[in-house]
Amino acid sequence: MSQFIMELIKRRIKLITVEEVLSYSNQYGFSISRQEALAIVNYLKTTPIESLQSKKNLISDLEKLTTISTAKKAERLLDQFIATYGLHYLFKE
């Protein structure tokens, strides 16, 4: 992965807020609580970016932080995002 793109992603992840996660959940049809959003933000901010590149581990961890249903919705959204923007190279299966 290009170092430039990696730095942009790291910076964006470190700046995400609970309110943004809640807003994204509403925008994309997710139903999560403020507590779940806080858990997601804390997870993203404390997990090394390299660990986030494994889609399987990312979704598994998301299931632990929210619900299986929410994690499955997130996986479908992530798959669409990856396909739309040609970001397959950023993730390991």
N, C-alpha and C positions, 0 to 999 in steps of 0.2 A: 504494500500500500504506500502511496506517496506520503512522504513526511509532512507535506503541506496539508493534505486532506486529514491526516491523522491528528495534527495539531488543531485544526478547525473543529473536528469532532470532539476532541478532549475538552476544548474550551467551552463548547456549547453544552456538553454534558455537565460540566462543573458549574455552569450558571443557571441550569434549569431550576424552576421553582415549583412548589406544591400547586400553586394557582395555575401554572402552565399545564401541569399534568392533568389537573381537573378539567381545564378548558379543552385539552386534547381529547380527554375521555368523552366529554359531551359532544365534541365536534365529530368524533368517529364512532359514536354509538356504544360507548363503554359505560358501564355503571360501576364506579368505584367510590369508596368513601375517602374522606380527607385523610384518615389514618393509613389507608392503602397507598394513597398518593404520596404521603410522607415516607412510607417504607420504600416506595419505588425511587424517590429522589435520593434517599440515603444510600440505597443500593447502588444507584448509578454513580454517585459521588465517591463512593468508597471502593468500588470494584475497578481493578485495573482495566484499561481499554482493551488490552489483549484478551482478557477473559470475556468481554462483551462480544468478541468476534465469533464465538461459537454460538450459532443460532439455537442449537439444541439445548445447551446449558442456559442460555439467556431465557428461553421460554420455560424451562424447568424451574429456574429461580423465580420467574414471574408467577408461576403457579403457587409457589410457596408464599409469596408476598400478597397475592390477591386471591383469585379463584381460578379453577380450571377453565371455566367458561370465558373469563376475561383474558386469560393467557392464550386461549385458542383464537379469540378475536384479534388479539394483538399479533399473533403469528400470521394470520391471514393478511392483516394490514401491513405487516413488515414484508411479507412476500410480495404484495402489490407494490409497495414502495421500492423494493429492490428491483423488481422487473421494470417498473416505470422509469427509474433513473439509471438502470444498468449498473447496479452496485453489487453484483454477485461477487466480485473480487474482494469485497470488504469482509465477507463472512465465510467461515468454515461451516460445513454441515455438521 
